[in-house]
Amino acid sequence: MGSAPLAAVAAPEPPPEPALGAELRELEEISLALEQHTLADSTRRAYAGAWRTFAAFCAEHRLEPLPAHPETVRWYVAWMSVQTDPDGLPRFSVATIRLHLAGLAERHLRDGFLDPTGHRAVSDLVRGLIKLRATRPRRMRPLLLDDLLRVIGAMEHDVYPAGISAARDTAALWLGFAGALRRSEVAALRLTSLQLHPHDGIHVHVGRSKADPGNALPDVVVLPTGSSPVTCAPCALHRWLALVRLTETHDPTGLRRAIMRQLFGYQLDHHVCGAGTAPGLISSADLTAGTPLLRATYRNRHSGRIHATGVSGDALHTMLQTRLAAAGIDPTGYGFHSLRSGFVTQARRNGADFRDVRRQTRHRTDLMVDAYDRDYVPLAGNAVTDLGL
Ligand SMILES: [Zn+2]
């Protein structure tokens, strides 16, 4: 904030109402019609959209949108600059922020007010933002497969009560990594989102993406059967869902012993997803309820419980950081999104092409995948490897 208070923008005095003759009235209509043509339709729509966003911002913060004080516009620019999409990238580019300011200016000038976006305090802020954006955006560090296996390996799976949250967290980690799902998508999954497939593993029907509401493609990702039980995402889902089923079918007195028996009986070196000779722990009949897939758990030293309420995206984020620290990995720079970016990075390092990556991540364009490449897989698709060096 600058030290000097900003001058308020006052509306100029309206011109005196002239007594219009028939000819002047006709000219007034023509002038209005001409005015409609000063802006291209696309620009008019963009300005209208910008104005709606600004008006909503003002309403939320009880600020006057018209005429807006330059301070209000500064806050709006600051707000736009920190909005991110589910991939952690800026939601408003500098060009979009400029477009919004142009929309604000147009609306003010059209209604006879001074343009608050022309204020020095606003233009300084935009210049600062351009400098800041010239540096790289901060992105969650990708978690690669080796580290993921280390995190899962550090959990106590066949111990009561720690095994309850270990089963849930392992399932969540595989959904984020193998499924390349966003944390909000993982938190929103229901039992009915899963479909056991005799050959593929598990199909996960993801709800409509917030990042891409216009996407007409069916959002289905696949959790394939692992070549080993250690890398098998379906096994992790089966183990967790077996505990959920016990919670729903046992009364509180029998539940503790039933869960203990289940956990102690886990053989972590065997498939329990139906991939081997034995049937899976759960069947399609266990997936008919619309209840949350990943639930909040409670535990103290002696007992653990699975609640009926779903986990939040924030809880998933915290879980990942805690599990990383428990595995001896510094959690700085990591979050639940590290699983999705880990999927992209690991797949690109292993030679997957853009289209194959997008098939699972459901990115609309190659741009995002390319952005990950630049940061983490600089040799992928890079002709420097074709120089015969
Ligand atoms: Zn398996």
Residues whose N, C-alpha, C, O or C-beta is under 5 A from the ligand:
A	BS01	ZN	G226 C232 P234 C235 H271 V272 C273 A275
